[in-house]
Amino acid sequence: MNLPNRFSSPVAETPSDKQLLINMSQKSDVSRSFGAAAGHYEEFAHLQRYMGTQLLRKTQAVLPMHTRFETCVDLGCGTGFFSPEVAELFGAESVIGLDISEGMLQQAVSHKVDLKSVYFTAGDAEALPFANNSLNAVFSNLAVQWCKSVSVLFAELMRSVDSGGVVALSTLLEGSLAELKQSWATVDDEQHVNSFLELADYRNAAASIGFELLDIEQETITLEYDQTLDLMRDLKGVGAHNISTDRPKHLTGKNKIKKVVDAYENYRLNSGRLPATYQAAYLVVRKCS
Ligand SMILES: C[S@@+](CC[C@H](N)C(=O)[O-])C[C@H]1O[C@@H](n2cnc3c(N)ncnc32)[C@H](O)[C@@H]1O
C-alpha cells in the first residue's frame, strides 16, 4: 500500500544520554505481528479501549482551557479507533494517524472513520516522518512499549513538537502479565512474555530531554478470564504476544502449554476466575516555550 507521506524531516540524531533498551524486538516482527492481527484486532482490544479512554480523560484534565492544537498525531494509531477522538480532544480539524504496520493502516483506511478528518501514514515512532517543530500535539495509546529505546522516542518527540506542544502517552510497565510470566517460569527458562520498563524510565527520559511533566500516573488493571487459553487468545488477537529475539523460534508444544495452564491455576481467584494483571502508565508532557 502506498500511503502518501505528507511530511519530511531530517533523520533524528541519536541522543548521547543513556539509551534504555527494552527488548530486542525487530521492527519488522512488530509490524508483521500487528498486521496479522489487524483484521480482528478490535474484537480483542478490551485493555486498549479502556486505557485509551483513560488517556483521553487524563489529557483533557490537564490541557489548558480553550487551546486548539492544529497539527496533531495519533502515534501507533492501529485501526484508528481513537483517531477522531484525538482530533476532538485537541480541538483540531484533522489528525494524522501514524503506524508502523501497513496491515493496521489498511484496516484503518478500509473500514474507518471520516477520512476527511484523519490522514493515515506509515512511520516509526523512533524516526518520525515530520519536520522539526511541526506538530502541536501527540497522543499515543499502548504503542510506545514496542519502541527499542525510550530515549530515542522522546528525542524524536522533542524534535517534532513545537514549543508549547503536548504529548500524551499510555504504556505498560514491568510487572504486567506477572501471572503468565511466573507460570511460564515453571516450564522453561525462555522469554515468553515481553519485558517492559519502569515508570521512572519514562519520567527520566522525558524530563532529561527537557519535557515538562503535566501528569504521570500508574494504574494496576486486572482483567479476568475463565481460562488461561482465553488470555493467550486475547494477546494473540491484538498482535501483542511476545515479539523478542529471545523467543523460541520453534512452535511451542502442546505439552508445554498444558504445563503453563496448570501452573496458572495457582492464581485462580475465589470468584472462580483467573486474573491477568497489567501495570499501566499514563504520561502527559509539554515542550516548554
Ligand atoms: C496495541 S496497538 C494500539 C493501537 C491503537 N493506539 C489503539 O489504541 O487501538 C499498538 C500499535 O502500535 C503500533 N506500533 C508498534 N511499534 C510502533 C512504532 N515503532 N512506530 C509506530 N507504531 C508502532 C503497532 O503497529 C500497533 O498498531
The ligand as a MOL file (V3000), in Angstrom:
LIG
                    3D

  0  0  0     0  0            999 V3000
M  V30 BEGIN CTAB
M  V30 COUNTS 27 29 0 0 0
M  V30 BEGIN ATOM
M  V30 1 C -1.8300 -2.2680 20.8570 0
M  V30 2 S -1.8860 -1.4340 19.3130 0 CHG=1
M  V30 3 C -2.6990 0.0910 19.7870 0
M  V30 4 C -3.3890 0.7360 18.6130 0
M  V30 5 C -4.2100 1.9810 18.9330 0
M  V30 6 N -3.3880 3.0120 19.5070 0
M  V30 7 C -5.3780 1.6480 19.8260 0
M  V30 8 O -5.4420 2.1820 20.9310 0
M  V30 9 O -6.2410 0.8590 19.4230 0 CHG=-1
M  V30 10 C -0.1880 -0.9050 19.1250 0
M  V30 11 C 0.0870 -0.2520 17.7820 0
M  V30 12 O 1.3770 0.3430 17.8110 0
M  V30 13 C 1.9860 0.1500 16.5550 0
M  V30 14 N 3.4380 0.2990 16.7030 0
M  V30 15 C 4.3010 -0.5310 17.3350 0
M  V30 16 N 5.5500 -0.0490 17.2660 0
M  V30 17 C 5.4790 1.1200 16.5840 0
M  V30 18 C 6.4540 2.0900 16.1860 0
M  V30 19 N 7.7540 1.9510 16.4850 0
M  V30 20 N 6.0230 3.1770 15.4990 0
M  V30 21 C 4.7130 3.3310 15.1750 0
M  V30 22 N 3.7520 2.4400 15.5190 0
M  V30 23 C 4.1280 1.3590 16.2220 0
M  V30 24 C 1.5440 -1.2510 16.1510 0
M  V30 25 O 1.6760 -1.4980 14.7690 0
M  V30 26 C 0.0940 -1.2560 16.6190 0
M  V30 27 O -0.7950 -0.8250 15.6260 0
M  V30 END ATOM
M  V30 BEGIN BOND
M  V30 1 1 1 2
M  V30 2 1 2 3
M  V30 3 1 2 10
M  V30 4 1 3 4
M  V30 5 1 4 5
M  V30 6 1 5 6
M  V30 7 1 5 7
M  V30 8 2 7 8
M  V30 9 1 7 9
M  V30 10 1 10 11
M  V30 11 1 11 12
M  V30 12 1 11 26
M  V30 13 1 12 13
M  V30 14 1 13 14
M  V30 15 1 13 24
M  V30 16 1 14 15
M  V30 17 1 14 23
M  V30 18 2 15 16
M  V30 19 1 16 17
M  V30 20 1 17 18
M  V30 21 2 17 23
M  V30 22 1 18 19
M  V30 23 2 18 20
M  V30 24 1 20 21
M  V30 25 2 21 22
M  V30 26 1 22 23
M  V30 27 1 24 25
M  V30 28 1 24 26
M  V30 29 1 26 27
M  V30 END BOND
M  V30 END CTAB
M  END
